[in-house]
Amino acid sequence: MTTTATSSSHHLSPAFPGRAPWGTANKLRAWQQGALERYVQEQPRDFLAVATPGAGKTTFALTLASWLLHHHVVQQVTVVAPTEHLKKQWADAAARIGIKLDPEYSAGPLSKEYHGVAVTYAGVGVRPMLHRNRVEQRKTLVILDEIHHAGDSKSWGEACLEAFEPATRRLALTGTPFRSDTNPIPFVQYEEGRDGIRRSSADYTYGYGNALADSVVRPVIFLSYSGNMRWRTKAGDEIAARLGEPMTKDAISQAWRTALDPRGDWMPNVLRAADQRLTEVRKSIHDAGGLVIASDQDSARAYAKLIREITGTKATLVLSDDTGASKRIDDFSASTDRWMVAVRMVSEGVDVPRLAVGVYATTISTPLFFAQAVGRFVRSRRRGETASVFLPTIPDLLGFANEMEVERDHVLDKPKKDGEEDPYAESEAEMDEANKEQDEDTGEQDMLPFEALESDAVFDRVMYNGAEFGMQAHPGSEEEQDYLGIPGLLEPDQVELLLQKRQQRQIAHSRKKPAEEADLLEMPAERRPVVSHKEMLELRKQLNTMVGAYVHQTGKPHGVIHTELRRTCGGPPSAEATAGQLRQRIAKVQEWATRMK
């Protein structure tokens, strides 16, 4: 077929795409046109398009669907989406360009007024043969939205293979770095590299870095908050730690959960700061909205209550992916209300372009979920808009924030060398949790050996474009306000220049303070890196080595020496000790060993 892709747009509505950036309301973006031309030239049965959240995958897919229908390559369309809300969103978007999809289809013949159906992966999983029969009867284009969900469970992947293997054409879409596990994804091609590792191969890729350069997406400013946390373990030990300092994986998790506890001071202070940021953004973007992504229903309700106390206005609360929730999201999208609070994956793919400020208030720490969450805020409507996302100072999250522009492929083979941590080794259980579509209370929180006691918040740093800015400051301080007050409309290079100036001003201001007022760590962000879990492993290894040497000197058992160190220096067992406590014990055992010589 030699027909050019440009002919595909002659019968589209002039308003399509409805949410294109300035000046492009009646034409495709460059990447969409490029991907369409490649498809038309190659005419593949399977095509995988990887484009960053907010870039316009829906527009590209529906334009291609329109072209294939118009040229009689296919006779009908099936869209498979992750959630009920998203399948309705697809049907609405398709209707705007004259493609009628039935989002309520369940079984039987389809009314002749429709060009196809919009269904969920779960729905295909329940009745794969129903959909296979449909694609066998008529030439079908299957659009697999956020294709990584087809790997959520073995049954979903098998159902997609069974249902859509006979399809005439298959278009797979994703905006995130696929999965953290090694489940193969249906209809995705994998190629083996020189290192023997098989990686997914996309037919067209449009990453965040390219989209940012093209002003298709907003630049994201990450504002990180640290603070002192105190909690009680199941054994009755009270542990105190500061977010961002090196600690064990369990301690990081418990400190993180302590920060997100609505009864402490961390969440109210961060929500207050986020609301101040939203007020500043709304000076330039009058309808800008904010989204808090919560871990569970109880937390979401508590955060909504805090927002009402802070702002005096009610937040839209979205607790589950049901019909009522979908309407609440639509109502919020069409309004100028300030805040929405949502649980877990209800945020993925939700198209609310006016969202500009986010609070990451969940303990899910997979790169996939983080990218999907941040993707809710990057959709650009006009030039110069910025997005702001508030985070706890957790090493993994800060690492993801600093790697926003890194493009990833789905890796099937992940060899692990002796003594080397697998960089892809995410918890499968955590990934399953992240991809849950339901958000019912499971009672698991009551079973965890943990009790949050108190927390406070400290403005820690700003991350932008892989660089870090700012010095620590108290909530409500002039220094914090400097960063919260960054204008909502700025070009990407202006953001970095302004952040540099704010940091220089903060440093100059701190130098004028009397020494007794320096109650926080007054050091620029780039000089106080957040330490990873690896450093904690090294500290524990060093302590154990020192204790082992001391065992040979004294003849005492290891356990006795560890108990003496804990009694002398204080704090919990080594497995739960902070970096400072481990260093203190290392110094103490060195002191004891020196005395014996």
C-alpha positions in Angstrom: 0.0 0.0 0.0 1.5 3.3 -1.0 -1.1 5.8 0.2 0.5 8.4 2.4 -0.4 9.0 6.0 -1.3 12.6 5.4 -4.5 11.5 3.7 -5.6 10.0 7.0 -6.5 13.3 8.5 -8.7 14.7 5.8 -11.9 13.3 7.3 -11.1 14.0 11.0 -12.7 16.7 13.1 -10.8 20.0 13.0 -10.9 20.0 16.8 -9.0 16.7 16.9 -6.8 16.2 18.9 -8.8 18.2 21.4 -6.0 18.4 23.9 -3.0 19.2 21.6 -0.6 21.9 22.7 -0.9 25.5 21.5 -1.1 26.0 17.8 -1.6 22.3 16.9 -5.4 21.8 17.5 -6.0 20.8 13.9 -3.0 18.7 13.1 -0.9 15.9 14.5 2.2 16.4 16.6 5.4 15.6 14.9 6.0 12.3 16.7 2.4 11.2 16.0 2.8 12.0 12.3 6.2 10.3 12.3 4.8 7.1 13.9 1.8 7.1 11.6 4.0 7.4 8.5 6.2 4.6 9.7 3.2 2.4 10.2 1.7 3.2 6.8 5.0 2.6 5.1 5.7 -0.8 6.8 2.1 -2.1 7.2 3.0 -4.4 10.1 0.6 -6.8 11.8 2.0 -5.8 15.2 3.2 -2.4 16.1 4.5 -1.2 19.5 4.5 2.5 20.2 6.2 3.7 23.4 5.5 7.3 24.2 5.8 9.2 27.5 2.6 9.9 29.5 0.9 13.0 28.3 2.4 12.8 24.8 -0.8 11.8 23.0 -0.9 8.1 22.5 -4.7 8.0 22.3 -4.6 10.6 19.5 -2.1 8.6 17.6 -3.9 5.3 18.0 -7.3 6.7 17.1 -5.9 8.5 14.0 -4.4 5.2 12.9 -7.7 3.4 13.6 -9.5 6.0 11.5 -7.0 5.5 8.7 -7.3 1.7 8.7 -11.1 1.9 8.8 -11.1 4.5 6.0 -8.9 2.4 3.8 -10.8 -0.8 4.6 -7.8 -2.5 6.0 -9.9 -3.4 9.0 -13.7 -3.4 9.6 -13.9 -3.0 13.3 -11.8 -1.9 16.4 -11.4 -3.4 19.8 -9.7 -1.2 22.5 -8.4 -3.0 25.6 -7.7 -0.7 28.6 -6.6 -1.3 32.2 -9.6 0.1 33.9 -13.4 0.7 33.6 -12.8 4.5 33.7 -10.2 4.3 30.9 -12.3 2.3 28.5 -15.0 4.9 28.8 -12.4 7.6 28.3 -11.3 5.8 25.1 -14.9 5.6 23.9 -15.4 9.3 24.5 -12.2 10.2 22.7 -13.1 8.0 19.7 -16.6 9.5 19.4 -15.0 13.0 19.0 -13.6 11.8 15.6 -16.5 9.8 14.5 -15.5 6.3 15.7 -18.2 4.8 17.9 -17.0 2.3 20.5 -19.4 0.5 22.9 -17.8 0.7 26.4 -20.6 -1.3 27.9 -20.3 -4.4 25.6 -20.5 -7.7 27.5 -21.7 -10.4 25.0 -23.6 -11.1 21.8 -23.8 -9.3 18.5 -22.8 -5.6 18.5 -25.2 -3.0 17.3 -24.5 -1.8 13.7 -24.1 1.8 14.8 -20.8 0.9 16.5 -17.4 0.5 14.9 -16.2 -1.7 17.8 -15.9 -2.1 21.5 -13.8 -0.8 24.5 -13.1 -3.5 27.1 -10.8 -4.1 30.0 -8.0 -6.7 30.4 -9.9 -8.2 33.2 -13.0 -8.5 30.9 -10.9 -10.3 28.3 -9.5 -12.6 31.0 -13.0 -13.7 31.9 -14.2 -14.4 28.3 -11.3 -14.7 25.9 -13.3 -16.9 23.4 -16.0 -14.3 23.1 -13.4 -11.8 21.8 -11.7 -14.4 19.6 -14.9 -15.1 17.9 -15.5 -11.4 17.2 -12.0 -10.9 15.7 -12.4 -14.1 13.6 -15.7 -12.9 12.1 -14.5 -9.5 10.9 -11.1 -7.9 10.2 -10.2 -6.3 13.4 -7.7 -3.7 14.8 -6.9 -4.4 18.4 -5.5 -1.5 20.4 -3.8 -2.7 23.6 -3.5 0.3 25.9 -0.8 0.2 28.5 0.2 -3.2 27.2 2.3 -4.0 30.3 -1.0 -4.9 32.1 -1.3 -7.9 29.9 1.6 -9.3 32.0 -0.1 -8.6 35.3 -1.1 -12.3 35.7 -0.4 -15.3 33.6 -4.1 -15.7 32.9 -4.4 -12.2 31.5 -1.5 -12.7 29.2 -2.8 -16.1 28.0 -6.3 -14.7 27.5 -5.0 -11.8 25.4 -3.0 -14.3 23.3 -6.0 -16.6 22.9 -8.5 -13.7 22.2 -6.4 -11.6 19.7 -4.1 -14.1 18.0 -6.4 -14.1 14.9 -6.6 -10.2 14.8 -5.8 -8.5 11.4 -3.8 -5.8 13.1 -2.6 -5.2 16.7 -1.4 -1.9 18.1 0.3 -2.0 21.5 0.8 1.2 23.5 2.7 2.0 26.7 3.9 5.2 28.3 6.0 3.6 31.1 9.1 1.4 31.4 7.2 -1.8 31.2 7.3 -4.2 34.1 9.8 -4.8 36.9 9.3 -8.6 36.6 10.2 -10.9 33.7 6.7 -11.9 32.6 6.7 -11.7 28.8 4.1 -9.4 27.3 1.8 -10.7 24.5 2.5 -9.5 21.0 5.7 -7.7 22.0 8.9 -8.5 20.1 12.0 -9.2 22.1 15.5 -9.0 20.7 18.7 -10.5 22.2 21.6 -8.1 22.7 25.3 -8.8 22.6 25.1 -9.5 26.3 22.7 -12.4 25.7 19.8 -10.5 27.4 16.5 -10.2 25.6 14.9 -6.8 25.6 11.6 -5.5 24.2 11.9 -3.8 20.8 9.6 -0.9 20.1 8.6 0.1 16.6 8.4 3.8 17.6 9.7 5.5 20.8 9.0 9.0 22.0 10.6 9.5 25.4 10.0 12.2 28.1 13.3 14.0 27.1 12.1 14.4 23.5 8.6 15.4 24.5 10.0 18.0 26.9 12.3 19.4 24.2 9.2 19.7 21.9 7.2 21.3 24.7 4.6 18.5 24.4 4.9 17.8 28.1 5.6 19.9 31.2 8.9 20.0 33.0 8.5 18.5 36.5 9.8 20.1 39.6 10.2 17.6 42.5 10.1 19.0 46.0 11.4 16.6 48.6 10.7 16.7 52.3 12.7 15.1 55.0 12.1 15.1 58.8 12.5 13.2 62.0 10.4 10.0 62.4 9.7 7.9 65.5 7.9 4.6 65.7 7.6 1.4 67.8 8.4 -2.1 66.5 6.6 -5.3 67.3 9.3 -6.0 69.9 8.5 -2.8 71.7 11.6 -0.9 70.6 11.2 2.7 69.9 13.2 3.8 66.9 14.0 7.4 65.7 15.4 8.2 62.3 15.5 11.0 59.8 14.2 10.5 56.3 17.0 10.3 53.8 19.7 9.0 56.1 21.0 5.5 55.4 19.1 2.8 57.1 17.9 -0.8 56.6 15.2 -1.6 54.0 12.7 -2.3 56.9 13.6 0.9 58.7 13.2 2.9 55.5 9.8 1.3 55.0 8.7 2.1 58.6 10.1 5.6 58.6 8.2 6.2 55.3 5.0 4.9 56.7 5.5 7.1 59.8 5.8 10.1 57.5 2.6 9.3 55.7 0.6 8.7 58.9 -2.1 11.5 58.8 -1.9 11.8 62.7 1.7 13.0 62.5 3.0 16.5 61.5 4.7 15.5 58.3 1.6 15.1 56.1 -0.2 18.2 57.2 2.9 20.3 56.6 3.6 18.8 53.2 -0.1 19.2 52.2 0.0 22.8 53.4 3.1 23.4 51.3 1.6 21.7 48.2 -1.5 23.9 48.6 0.6 27.0 48.7 2.4 25.8 45.6 -1.0 25.2 43.9 -2.0 28.8 44.8 1.1 30.1 43.1 0.5 28.0 40.0 -3.1 29.1 39.8 -1.9 32.7 39.3 -0.8 31.6 35.9 -3.0 28.6 35.3 -6.4 29.6 36.8 -7.9 26.1 36.8 -4.8 24.2 37.9 -5.7 21.2 40.2 -3.8 19.0 42.7 -3.8 15.3 43.2 -2.8 13.3 46.4 -2.0 9.7 45.6 -2.8 7.7 48.8 -2.0 4.0 49.7 -5.4 3.0 51.1 -8.9 4.2 51.8 -8.4 5.2 55.4 -5.4 7.3 54.6 -7.2 8.9 51.6 -10.2 9.9 53.8 -7.8 11.3 56.4 -5.9 13.3 53.8 -9.2 14.7 52.4 -10.1 15.8 55.9 -6.7 17.5 56.3 -7.1 19.3 53.0 -10.5 20.6 54.1 -9.0 21.9 57.4 -6.0 23.5 55.5 -7.9 25.0 52.6 -11.4 25.5 53.9 -12.7 23.7 50.8 -13.7 20.0 50.2 -11.4 17.7 48.2 -12.8 15.2 45.6 -12.4 11.7 47.1 -11.9 8.8 44.7 -11.8 5.5 46.5 -12.4 2.8 43.9 -12.7 2.2 40.2 -16.5 2.0 40.1 -19.1 4.0 38.1 -19.4 6.6 40.9 -15.7 7.1 41.0 -15.5 7.6 37.2 -18.1 10.3 37.4 -16.3 12.1 40.3 -13.1 12.1 38.2 -15.0 13.5 35.2 -16.7 16.2 37.4 -13.4 17.2 38.9 -11.8 17.4 35.5 -14.5 19.7 34.2 -14.4 21.9 37.4 -11.9 24.4 38.8 -11.8 22.6 42.2 -8.4 22.6 43.9 -7.8 19.0 45.2 -8.6 15.4 44.4 -7.4 12.5 46.6 -7.2 9.1 44.9 -6.1 5.6 45.9 -3.4 3.7 44.1 -3.9 2.9 40.5 -7.0 4.9 40.0 -4.6 7.6 39.0 -3.0 5.6 36.1 -4.1 6.9 32.7 -6.7 9.3 34.2 -6.9 12.2 31.8 -7.2 15.3 33.9 -5.0 17.7 32.0 -5.4 20.5 34.6 -3.6 18.5 37.2 -0.4 20.5 37.9 0.6 19.7 41.6 0.9 16.2 43.1 1.7 14.7 46.5 3.2 11.2 46.3 1.6 9.8 49.5 2.0 6.1 48.9 4.7 3.6 49.9 4.8 1.9 46.5 8.4 2.2 45.2 8.5 0.5 41.8 9.8 2.6 38.8 6.7 1.6 36.8 4.2 3.0 39.4 6.3 6.1 40.0 6.4 6.9 36.2 2.6 6.3 35.9 1.9 8.5 38.9 4.1 11.4 37.7 2.5 11.0 34.2 -0.7 12.4 35.7 0.9 15.8 35.9 3.0 16.2 32.8 0.3 16.7 30.1 0.9 20.2 28.6 -2.0 22.4 27.4 0.0 25.6 26.7 3.6 26.6 26.5 5.5 27.2 29.7 3.3 25.2 32.1 5.2 23.4 34.9 4.3 20.5 37.1 5.3 20.1 40.8 5.4 16.8 42.7 6.0 16.6 46.4 7.9 13.5 47.7 9.3 12.1 50.9 13.1 12.0 51.0 13.3 8.3 50.1 16.4 7.2 48.2 14.4 5.1 45.6 12.0 7.9 44.9 14.7 10.5 44.5 16.5 8.1 42.2 13.4 7.8 40.0 12.9 11.6 40.0 16.5 12.1 38.8 16.0 9.5 36.0 12.9 10.9 34.5 14.5 11.1 31.0 15.9 7.6 31.1 14.3 5.3 28.5 13.9 1.7 29.6 13.0 -1.5 27.7 11.3 -4.5 29.2 14.0 -7.1 30.1 13.3 -10.8 30.0 16.7 -12.1 31.2 18.2 -10.6 34.3 21.4 -12.4 35.3 22.7 -11.7 38.8 26.4 -11.8 39.4 27.8 -13.1 42.7 27.8 -10.3 45.3 26.2 -7.8 43.0 22.7 -6.5 43.5 20.3 -6.9 40.6 19.3 -3.3 39.7 15.9 -4.7 38.4 15.2 -6.8 41.5 11.9 -5.2 42.4 9.6 -7.0 44.8 7.0 -9.0 42.8 4.5 -8.6 45.7 5.0 -4.9 45.6 4.4 -4.8 41.9 1.2 -6.8 42.3 0.1 -4.3 44.9 0.9 -1.4 42.7 -1.2 -2.8 39.8 -4.3 -3.7 41.9 -7.4 -2.1 40.4 -9.4 -2.4 43.6 -8.6 -0.5 46.8 -10.6 -2.3 49.4 -9.3 -2.3 53.0 -7.6 -5.7 53.5 -6.7 -5.3 57.2 -3.1 -5.9 56.4 -2.0 -2.7 58.0 -3.3 -4.0 61.4 -1.0 -7.0 61.1 2.2 -5.2 60.4 4.7 -5.1 63.4 4.8 -1.3 63.5 3.2 1.7 65.2 3.8 5.3 64.1 4.5 7.6 67.1 5.4 11.0 65.7 6.8 12.8 62.7 7.8 16.3 61.6 8.6 17.8 58.2 11.7 19.6 56.9 11.9 21.1 53.4 14.9 19.1 52.0 15.6 19.8 48.3 14.3 20.5 44.8 15.1 18.2 42.0 14.9 19.3 38.4 16.4 17.9 35.2 18.7 15.6 37.1 20.1 18.4 39.3 19.4 19.2 43.0 18.9 22.6 44.6 18.2 24.1 48.0 19.2 23.8 51.6 17.1 22.4 54.4 14.5 24.7 55.9 11.5 24.6 58.3 8.0 24.5 56.9 6.6 28.1 56.6 10.1 29.6 56.6 11.2 32.3 54.1 13.6 29.8 52.5 10.8 27.3 51.8 8.5 30.0 50.4 11.3 30.9 47.9 10.8 27.5 46.2 7.1 27.2 46.7 6.7 30.6 45.0 8.4 29.7 41.7 6.0 31.0 38.9 3.7 28.4 37.3 4.6 29.5 33.8 8.3 29.1 32.8 10.3 27.7 30.0 12.4 24.7 31.0 15.7 26.6 30.9 14.2 29.4 33.0 13.2 26.8 35.7 16.8 25.8 36.2 18.2 29.3 36.1 15.6 30.4 38.7 16.4 27.4 41.0 20.1 28.2 40.9 19.4 31.9 41.9 17.1 30.8 44.7 19.8 28.4 46.1 22.5 31.1 45.9 20.2 33.5 47.7 19.5 30.9 50.4 23.2 30.2 50.9 24.0 33.9 51.2 21.1 34.4 53.7 22.3 31.4 55.8 25.8 32.9 56.1 24.4 36.0 57.7 22.7 34.0 60.5 24.3 33.7 63.9 25.7 30.2 64.5 23.2 29.4 67.2 20.3 29.8 64.7 21.8 27.1 62.4 19.6 24.3 63.7 19.3 22.5 60.4 22.0 21.0 58.2 22.9 24.1 56.2 24.5 22.5 53.1 23.4 22.7 49.5 21.5 19.7 48.2 24.2 18.5 45.9 26.7 18.3 48.8 24.4 16.0 50.9 23.4 13.1 48.6 20.7 10.8 49.8 22.6 7.5 50.6 21.4 4.2 49.1 20.7 0.9 50.8 24.1 -0.3 49.6 25.9 2.0 52.0 23.9 0.5 54.9 25.0 -3.0 53.8 28.6 -1.8 53.9 28.3 -0.3 57.4 26.7 -3.5 58.8 29.4 -5.6 57.1 32.1 -3.3 58.6 30.6 -3.6 62.0 30.4 -7.4 61.8 34.0 -7.5 60.6 35.1 -5.4 63.6 33.1 -7.5 66.0 34.6 -10.7 64.5 38.1 -9.3 65.1 37.2 -8.4 68.7 35.8 -11.9 69.2 39.3 -13.3 68.5 40.9 -10.9 71.0 38.4 -11.5 73.8 37.1 -15.0 73.2 33.5 -13.7 73.8 30.7 -14.8 71.5 29.5 -12.5 68.8 26.1 -12.1 70.4 27.6 -10.9 73.7 29.6 -8.2 72.0 26.7 -7.0 70.0 24.6 -6.8 73.2 27.3 -4.9 75.0 27.6 -2.4 72.1 23.8 -1.9 72.1 23.7 -1.4 75.8 26.6 1.1 75.7 25.6 3.0 72.6 21.8 2.6 72.8 19.4 1.9 69.9 17.8 -1.2 68.4 19.5 -4.3 67.1 22.0 -3.9 64.2 19.5 -5.0 61.6 17.3 -2.0 62.5 20.0 0.5 63.5 20.5 3.8 61.5 23.7 4.7 59.8 24.7 7.0 62.7 24.1 4.2 65.3 26.2 1.8 63.2 29.0 4.2 62.9 28.9 4.9 66.7 29.1 1.1 67.4 32.0 0.7 64.9 33.9 3.5 66.7 33.1 2.0 70.1 34.4 -1.5 69.2 37.5 0.0 67.7 38.0 1.9 70.9 37.7 -1.4 73.0 40.1 -3.2 70.6 42.7 -0.5 70.9 42.6 -0.6 74.7 43.4 -4.3 74.7 46.5 -3.9 72.7 
